[in-house]
Amino acid sequence: MSEVAIELKDITKSFGSVVANKNVSLKVNKGEILSILGENGSGKTTLMNMLSGIYHPDSGQIFVGGKEASIQSPKDAFDYKIGMIHQHFKLVDVFTAAENIVLGLNEDGKYDIKKSARRIKEICDEYGFEIDPMKKIYEMSVSEKQTVEIIKVIYRGAEILILDEPTAVLTPKETEKLFSILRNMRDAGKAVIIITHKLNEVLELSDRVSVLRKGEYIGTVETKEATEQSLTEMMVGKKVSLNIERSEPQGCETRLTLTNVSVVNREGVSVLKNVNFTAKSGEILGIAGIAGSGQKELLEAIAGLQHLKSGSIVYHDPKTGKDENLKDKTPLQIRNLGVRLSFVPEDRLGMGLVGSMGITDNMMLRSYNKGKGFFLHRKSPKTLAEKIINELEVVTPGTETPVRKLSGGNVQKVLVGREIASTPTVLMAAYPVRGLDINSSYTIYNLLNQQKESGTAVIFVGEDLDVLIELCDRILVMCHGQISGIIDGRGAKKEEIGLMMTTLPEKESKEESDE
Amino acid sequence: MGFDLVYFLQRAVAQALPLLFGSNGEILNEKAGSLNLGIPGIMVSGGVAGIVSATIYENSVANPKGWIGLLISLLSSIACSLLVSLIYCVLTVTLRANQNVTGLAITTFGTGLGNYFGGAIASLLGLSSNTITTTVNAYKTPIIPFYDKLGAVGTIFFSHGFLFYVGVMIAVVSAIILKKTRVGLNLRAVGENPATADAAGINVTKYKYITTCLGGIVAGLGGLYFAIDYSNGLWDTQSFGERGWLAIALVIFVMWKPNLALVGSFLFGALYIADVFVPNLTPLTKEIFKMLPYVVTIIVLIATSFAKKKENQPPQSLGLAYFREER
């Protein structure tokens, strides 16, 4: 029964100086579901992309069915009967399901979409899919699109299926259905690999679990013998001491009160659900959670960039002592109240800075509507740019050098420095140390600490749990757009946070399944 | 001056042909995701190449034969359009230059090329005349000799030279390929979503090159038709006018469907010459009639953007260069 379908040996892959996978080895048998578990940035997707031909490993070997395989392109992967279902669907909107499924194939005989549709129906009946092959993709729900993707790889004869976080976009009911289909496939002798960070799914679905942490292979366990605790421990690792200075919060006044905030995104999916918390001056509130748990939407809701479905966000203005409801304010009005957001997206330059402009010009993006007259006043932004360069030790040839040419750390110093320069009362920093080396990270931590000491309410969204525990006074943990708890940063346990990130407290998760 | 309906329709078909070729070529381009604004330039250069080569041929042999002149001009037209299309491909597909800028440059270049060689061919070759009567006469002999026995239908549709049949055939064949074949499916995927096509194992670059070049050749034939039939072998950029741009507008009008282009180009052809045929027009109303093709295009644009039917929208990746690394 346990015939090896695919085996990875000592796979290493780096992007520039960042090692995404280091000596990873794992094995999948036929007729088995293997989960690959790990936090964000642990290298799960990179590893699987090497199986599907998108990346090529720097070193190491891949064996398919016992023979060494060289997978150079997605087409090679098909030839080895490996099919990957990406998180972002690769489908043509104006085509029908059947057209998408046969796209690019060189089947024998005449092109006959009706014949293909009949074969698709057979596959559907065999594994329990429900789909109309003649339906257009743009008329489909997310789960139907995913079904098309899965049928596509099966139609091409895939024996090894890789699914990258397939449940991220599904409702609980759709997830159940997907799982029963995956079990059917396992019983039909296919090897299924599912990438996920949801512990309950791992325990429910898979036969074995392989855990990755920061690009390294930690180990593989039988699901029967694993528990949520043991898996969390493997996933987050032991606590690392960082020695970030942390002062006691002082003069805490409530700055922001969020009551029952809910947000629905454009696709109609609920991204924030009944969020309640307060942010206080003189403290750093950390936000932990797996990427896409609603952190971005939460900050954007406060900054006025998201439309609230329900709930209220009240800002307590220290200057006037008045309470302002941010729900009815424009982003500009909110900014002028002193609520500042510096968001560092994955590509760092995507939000907030214009890459081809110098530091001075980027400072002016925030002050363009100040000053009178037709012509720009470049003097004060230039002074500000010089101040940031000096105080934050930004390495740049000058204030007019395009920001794009600076290193990542320096770009982020500019981004955070600009928001700090406006002496905000609430500073929201999302992933400010993303991609930074350790020294630059500490500069940013110190900046946040200074802000806290000067009486700003700091909200810090971070990825690294060790940092959150060391830096923050309180840590708010998010899971699926809800708050699974707020704990004290002092004495917080990594395992505890890790568990909260992946599971909601009993009561709320029950509510969710009721819907 | 009375209104001769049969003659009007016959002329409308004649006017329709350059538009049919041009829009068909542009449809092929756009289906592969290339918004080729170089089509007007390619049409001019394709037409001029046909005339220039025929002129050289007729002046270098003692007894030029019509069909050889035609063959030579046809092949030169194809070669020239192919060459100009290749420039566009290399720039936009391989070097990923901006399609709009490249297209406009190609149109400027092609028109300039046409003006230069089309206008100065006689003096360039040191000839006293630059007529290609033998070739033109050979072209104008209808393929179906008994067309006048078919009544009005014969006059309207079958009194034209062989390029009429070529144009109709190309439209029908491209409609079938796009709709009914595997190649057509792959091609449409390339224009809609090249990343998906790539992931499905389709060679995006190859598809873009081939369709853009084929599209260019088809459009060039439209120029050739205009040069040999309409302007009797003498090139005049002025009278070629806006036909290239009108062909691109027609693509939107027929919603990227070559079979509809048959009807659409006929309609546009009729509108294009309506001001000459409708009796008793004042100078003012004449100008209004001349506007009609453009007005119709704008109305169709508004109508299709209201309808929002996804199938009738431009290919999704139209105008965008494809980069595999960006995923």
Contacts between the chains, C-beta under 8 A, distances in Angstrom:
chain1	res1	chain2	res2	distance
A	54	B	327	7.4
A	74	B	198	7.6
A	74	B	199	5.2
A	74	B	200	8.0
A	74	B	201	6.6
A	75	B	201	4.3
A	78	B	201	6.7
A	90	B	193	7.5
A	90	B	195	6.3
A	90	B	196	4.2
A	90	B	199	4.8
A	90	B	200	7.6
A	91	B	193	7.6
A	91	B	196	6.2
A	92	B	188	7.5
A	92	B	189	5.1
A	92	B	192	4.6
A	92	B	193	4.8
A	92	B	196	5.6
A	92	B	197	7.8
A	93	B	192	6.9
A	93	B	193	7.4
A	93	B	310	6.5
A	93	B	316	6.7
A	94	B	192	6.2
A	94	B	310	5.1
A	94	B	311	5.5
A	94	B	313	7.8
A	94	B	316	7.7
A	95	B	185	7.7
A	95	B	188	7.5
A	95	B	189	7.1
A	95	B	192	7.4
A	99	B	185	6.0
A	100	B	196	7.9
A	102	B	182	7.8
A	102	B	185	7.4
A	103	B	185	6.3
A	103	B	186	6.8
A	103	B	189	5.3
A	103	B	196	7.4
A	103	B	197	7.1
A	103	B	200	4.6
A	103	B	202	7.3
A	104	B	186	6.2
A	104	B	189	7.4
A	104	B	197	6.7
A	104	B	200	3.2
A	104	B	201	4.5
A	104	B	202	4.5
A	105	B	182	7.8
A	105	B	200	7.8
A	105	B	201	8.0
A	106	B	182	7.7
A	107	B	182	7.9
A	111	B	180	7.0
A	111	B	181	5.3
A	111	B	182	4.2
A	111	B	185	7.3
A	136	B	310	7.3
A	138	B	310	5.3
